[in-house]
Amino acid sequence: MPTGIVLSSQSPEKNNSKFPRRGGTGAGINKVTNYPVMKMHRDAKPRDDEIDAYKAIENGSIVFITGHSNTGLDNITGDYIPSLASSQPIEPISTEWTYQQFRDLLVDHGNLKPGDHITVVLWACNAGEGDLSSGAALMGRLFREAGIDTTIISSANPTLRFNGTYKKAADGDVMEFKTVNGAKDLRIFEFTKEKTVMWKNKNPIIATANGIEGYNLYDPQELELLESDQLTPVLNEICSDKCYKDNVNKDNIYLTRMNFRIIQH
């Protein structure tokens, strides 16, 4: 099973086992995956007793991020409770964490290196709506800047709060990534250094003791093709070649920023 972590923007409620509750989605994911739940702190940095959980994040890991979001936002919001010694109830503070803060938290304190791949589940409303303008796309691009390939699982519509009901499977309880319209809301992005592809999924995505299950991808849309930067030296060499110049009228050459094709007549 891959290593993983749950980053909860909702400070978990203590002394409350009922659902739905603040931090309940993270608690549910923890039950079925056994991944540790890390409460997000206002400075988006881990505490000393949390460092080991972050160090376990490596190539192939799965990261769940839970909280509130909406179309086109660059952040996840949650109700934050400061860690204060107080006998009186403390009112939660609505707090935003940007996708860049999540990326930096995992890259700076995890065990990731350029060329690695991780899966990020954005368990937040509408994080996958808007294709390249979505929060999921922003997250993928931020990891790409750090040299990390990602699969980003998200929803183009509102997600549903976990109500405490698990599904039964042969190897134990599992938990569905639930949205208002079911699986058709799912948007799964694949980010590599070469391209960005967005898929739909025919089945519900399920959190299990083995990580993530339920992939049944269809309708791929290639949103970005980034080969041009790698092809520039090749194109420069071709365009300066005498043989190419002598025969250029025999070929129909299309050189675009997004692709390179030679079509013979």
C-alpha angles and dihedrals in degrees: 000000000000119000117252150168139209116224107199119196086187110079103232117251113243121219093017122107097168126105139261095040141139107289091010096130091055090048090052093050089049091054095054100036102027088224113150117254114229116197111222113242122213092250091049092233129121124248122235094262091052099052096094092056090055093045088060090067106103143136108327096018125142121226122194116198116190130189144080126314142150142201115312097355120144093212149052118231130209144163106263124202114194117229098249129152101241135139090206124081113262119218113236118248118223103235134181127215118189122226087245090059090053091048093049092047091056098039096044097045104025129078096252128136134183111287094032123123130216135175118232120195111201100203093189136105119276094348089138098046118112103036107234092007092056126108089244091057091049090052092050093049092049091054090045088058087059092048094253121134115217145192107209117198113198146144129247089207137038118303121221125245113249109257097193096262115130128189120239121239135171093263098039142285120344131189127222123222092233126202133173094260100031125231095348089072092061119112116185117191126198114201121189131155089261104046153344120239126182120203137187120221129222096204134049115266111242131201109217143163086271095052119251125003136170102069111160103150126194142157098040116200118196103217099173136017112192102181095114095083091053093045097050095091090047093049092048090053093047094048093051094048115111093218090055092050092049092052102032093110090060093061133058103224122199114187113178132164091246102043146008123218135162112203114195119218 
